[in-house]
Amino acid sequence: VDDLLELLTKSKALHVLLELHLANRNLSFTDLKRRVDSASTTVSRRLTELENSGFIERKMDAFNSKSIHYSLTEKSRTLAPVIQSMYDWCKIN
């Protein structure tokens, strides 16, 4: 649990996962950056860390090698309801 919390409590990590869950589709770096309203460096670091931990997948467009999109893995899809409930709790309290 400590390792999971160490990753997820980093700036914007939970928000990136939540936005990918809410979108229910692949998102580009630009889309994610806009949705989480953060600096490129922060978003880039979180995406790399989340990818290395198996929470997101990075996919290159078959027709445009410069177009990269991110999506949730099955591992993170099972965590998404927990993250959503934390955001819901924050809205209420």
N, C-alpha and C positions, 0 to 999 in steps of 0.2 A: 504494500500500500504506500509506503514511503516513497518508493521510486516513481509510482504513478503520480502521487501528489507533487513531487518535485518537478515533474514535467508539466503537469496541468496548471500549476500555480505560476508558471512563468508568464510574463506579460503577453496577453492576447492568445495564448494557446487554447484555452476553453472557447474563446470567441470564434477562433478559426474553425474549430470542430462544430460548434453550434451553427455557424453560417453554412457550412457544407451540408449539414443535416437539414437545415431549413430549405436550402435551395433544392435538395433532392436531385442534383445533377452535378456534372463536372463544372468547376469554376476556374477561370483564369487567375493568374496572379493579380492582375489589375482589378478584377471583380472582388477578389478577397480583400485586397488592400483597401478598396473603397468601403466595403461592408464592415470591416473591423476598425476603420478610421485610425490607421496607425502608419508609422514610418515604414518605408520599403525595407530598411534593414531589419526591423523587428519582425515584420511579416516573413521575410526571407529566412531568418533564423528559426522561427517557429515552424515553418513548413519543412525545413530540413530536419529539425529535431523530431517532428511528428512523423515524417517519412521514415527516418532511421529507427523509430520505435514501433513501426508497423501500424500506425493509426491512419495514415493517408497514403494514397498512391499518386505518383507523378506520372502523367502520360503525355507523350509527345504526339501531336497531330500527324497522322500518316501523310497528309498532303502538304503540310507546312511545318518544317522541323523547328521553326522559331516559336510556334504556338504550343505552349505547355499548359495543361489543365490538371487540376487536383480533384481527387474524390476520396470519400471515406472508404476504408477497408471494412470487411465484415467485423473485424475486431472492434473498430470504433463505432460501428452501427449499433452494436449491443450496449455500448456506453452512452449513446446519444440520449436515451430517455432520462438517464441520471443527470446529465448536464442540463437538459431542458427543465427538469424539475428544480434544479438549483436556481436557474434564471427566473422561473415562475415564483419561487419562494421569495426571491429578492424583490420582485415587483410588488408582492403583497406586503412585505415587511419593510 
